[in-house]
């Protein structure tokens, strides 16, 4: 980017991958080579062996701040989270393609609602055939349920958190229904089958038209969605019902599901209990009588219950990892949950005062060289973590990450950072505030100072330790951070992407949790780094990067991915920070069948207890 920025775009957040061998058109052959290679990716599961029994209740501990609070599958920006999508809604409503298979960022074929997509006409058309699924009220899942979803999406796309102009639903010119379970999407131009399947189709799930196509609680079901006005009215009604969480377990709307689980209890603190959907059509029927998501207000509260054996599937707070052996001796398996993501800290390029400083590549390089990622992993994360060097994760093992990204282009070097700043016009004041006394770059005035407010998410010890360590290292070259902390949701709100005419006062933020490539597993960065994307918090904008991203979306093979990630790793649109496991799981030895998906999806229908 440097000082030469372009403009605009927009979007939502997250990401996704692809799968094993499939029946796709010949044009997808290059993409399939990538999918086969993915069979060597990471893992993470509980112990197995011995006989199992049906029945019983399994309790999953929810970390603080990760409780589900929204049930309608067309999620808005305020509720776009792993807790709501991967670990709540998808237990009840299955997408066309569910990702997370055997500990790898691949499609879970048996748990997906549709057969493999068939691309044709030069990858400008894709035909989808639904498997013979039933809704929990006995009605079949049909193509009409898909067109219902799509009509609502088209009429209300601006409210959908995952919407990015040019992506779904804009890139579908029409939906042609061939029969009760088959339909073809006519696309606006050719797309990479791997990208379209992994990052577009995986976001779509049929929803029950025969039960939800209404505009009021007492109104009759109709075909309201077939007009734009009607689709807006239906959406408004469903959203209004979704904003009443106290009724989630009793509202008849939310009892019509096609997934393996039905919600039986829900509390506004995030407690959720599920029972098997007896009409579930998937191959893996629930074996448990009940599955419970149990919230905790603090990590210490969860740890106390874990020590007492009161949780089947819990976690160790990272600072307490030394207790793993003691808890294992109480009948648990220790299993770090490796997720498919990256971690970073955004700059606000749109800030009128310091934005011109952030736009200087040399300055971003110096800032990155003051972050001791390897030291953070060793000392703060106790070895349970790894560096982020670019937009593609280095773990779990995958064919997408390039050798350049693996090499960690900007290693920790205080002297290197100081040399860069001096060479570009800054007078260094160690333990003070350095200032611009020369030619520091376009838009940077003489007298500008390297002092910045940094807001970070409260409540996490590691996050606090990281920013304190970075502050100390930066101060040695005269970069001063004025630290403040706030709840995670407030930090995200404060760091919203700036719109024209808006005052953009924030400068640097760090929420600590990172970015999961979950709903869109191919790690292309469109949601975070395209000009104007909705989750492009820092308003980074670079025409070369946009072209590279669009190349990944339309071209097959790994070369385009390498070009994209190497450019991002070199350009530093954000500051890369260490990524850690989603959690350090402690799973009871008696609970079998648990596989920790890197997409963070849950499949408790696979779980059972040993005899």
BAFILO-561706 format. One record per residue (C-alpha): y, z negated, x negated. Coordinates in steps of 0.5 Angstrom, whole numbers, plus 500, padded with zeros to 3 digits. Each point is the difference from the previous one (the first is absolute). Layout:
// residues N
YZX ...
//
This chain:
// residues 611
500500500 505498495 507501502 498507504 498498507 499504506 499497507 496499506 494499504 497494503 493496502 496494501 495497495 493500496 495504498 492503500 494503496 494505502 493500500 493502498 497507501 502503507 499507504 507503499 503507499 498503494 508500498 499492499 495501495 505497494 501494504 493499501 499499493 505495500 496496505 494500497 503497494 502494504 493498501 501497493 506495503 500493500 497495505 500492502 495497504 496494502 493498498 494503504 493499500 495496505 500501507 505500505 501497507 504502506 506496503 505495497 507500499 503502494 507497498 505504496 506496497 507504500 505499495 507497502 504506502 494505502 499498507 499506505 506500505 499507503 495503504 502507503 497505495 507505499 503494496 508500499 503498493 501493502 492499500 498505495 495496496 493499498 499494504 501504506 497507499 494499495 498493502 502500507 501506504 494504497 495495502 502502507 502507499 497505495 504505497 497507499 498499493 499492498 501499492 497495496 493501498 495496496 506497496 503507499 506503502 496506504 499501507 495496504 496505503 496496505 506496502 504506502 501503507 500507498 495505496 503503494 506504501 499508499 506504497 500507501 505506500 503498493 500493502 505501505 495498506 496494500 495498505 497493502 494498504 500493503 493496499 497498507 504494501 502496506 505495502 499493501 500501508 495506500 504506499 499505495 505501494 503507501 504505497 505498506 501493497 502504493 505504504 503494503 501497493 503506498 505501506 502493499 501501493 504507500 505496506 501494496 499502492 506497498 498493502 493501496 500496494 496505496 504506502 503505495 504506502 495506499 494496500 496498506 502502506 505505497 495504496 495501506 503506504 495499506 493497502 495504503 494497504 494503499 496495504 499493502 499498493 503506496 507502498 503504495 507498497 504506498 504499494 507502498 498503494 494499495 498493497 496497495 494497504 499494496 507498501 500502508 494496501 501494496 508499501 501503507 493500504 499493498 506498504 498502507 495497505 499502507 502495505 498499507 504505504 496498507 502493499 507500496 503506503 505496505 507498500 500493503 494495501 500501507 500508500 495505500 497503494 502507500 501506495 507498498 500501493 500508501 507500501 505497495 503495505 494498502 497499493 506495499 499496506 493499498 502498493 505495502 496497505 494499495 505498495 503495505 493497501 499500493 506495499 496495504 495497495 498494504 497505505 496504494 493497502 501500508 504507501 495505503 503505496 498497493 493499502 498508501 498501493 495505496 499496494 495495498 504493502 504498506 506495500 497493504 506495497 507501497 505495498 507502498 499496494 495506498 494497502 495506502 493499503 496506501 493501504 495506500 502507504 494501503 501507501 502501493 497507498 500500493 493499495 502493498 500495506 503493499 495495498 504494501 502497506 507499498 505501495 506496499 507501496 502493498 508500498 502495495 507498499 499498492 495502495 499493499 498499507 495506499 498497494 498493503 496503505 497505495 498494496 497496506 495506502 504502506 501507499 495506499 505505497 506497496 503500494 503497494 507499499 501504493 503494496 494496502 495505498 497495495 497497506 495506501 494497497 501493504 500504507 495504498 495494499 502499507 496506502 505505499 501507497 506501496 502508501 507502498 502505505 503506497 505505504 502507499 507499499 506499495 506495499 507501498 507498501 505504503 507502497 506502505 502506498 505501506 504493498 507503499 501495494 494500496 496506503 503505494 497495495 493500503 501508500 500500493 492501497 502496494 502494503 493500505 496501494 503494496 499496507 493502500 499498492 502493502 495499505 494497496 494503505 494498495 503493499 501499507 493502502 497496494 504493501 503500507 494504504 495497495 497507499 499501507 505506501 502507496 506504499 503505504 503506496 501505505 499502508 492500499 496494499 496499494 495496504 495501503 498505495 502507503 501507498 507500502 503496495 502504493 499498493 508500499 500495506 495496497 503499493 506496503 506504498 505495500 497494496 503493499 505501495 507495499 502504494 499507504 504498506 505497495 501507496 500504507 506496502 504500494 498508499 504501507 506496499 498493502 503494495 494495500 502493502 493496499 500494505 506503503 502506504 500507496 506505502 501507500 505502494 498507499 497506503 495497505 498505505 503504505 504495505 499494496 507498498 502496494 500493501 494500504 496494500 492499500 500495505 496501506 497495506 493501501 497497507 493499500 494497505 500493500 493496501 496503495 499497493 499506496 506504503 504494498 497500493 501507499 507501501 502494496 496503494 504506501 506497501 499496493 498507496 506503503 505495498 498501493 503507500 506498505 497502506 502494505 496499507 503496505 493498504 500498507 494499505 498502507 494500505 497507499 502503506 507498499 500504493 497506503 505500505 506499495 497506496 500505505 501507498 508501501 502505505 507504500 506496501 496493499 502495495 494500495 502493496 493498498 498502492 493498498 494497505 493498499 495498505 495499496 494503504 500507498 498506504 494502503 497507500 496498507 502504506 501506495 495500494 502506496 506497495 505505501 506495501 503504505 502494504 503496495 503506495 502506504 508501501 502496506 493497502 500494504 496495495 504503495 504494499 504501494 502507503 497504494 501507500 498506495 499507502 494501495 497494502 500502508 497507497 495497497 498495506 500507504 495503495 495494501 501501508 498508499 496501494 493499498 498497494 502494495 505504496 506499506 498492500 501500492 506503500 503496506 498493497 502502493 507501502 500494504 498496494 505503496 506500504 499492503 502501507 499493500 498494495 492500500 497493501 493497499 495501506 495494501 494500505 502500507 497493500 495496496 494499505 496495501 494502505 494496502 494502497 497499507 504506503 497507498 503507501 507498497 503506497 507500497 504506502 505502495 504503506 499492503 497502506 495496504 493501502 497494503 495504504 496500493 500493499 495495502 497493498 494499495 494497504 
//
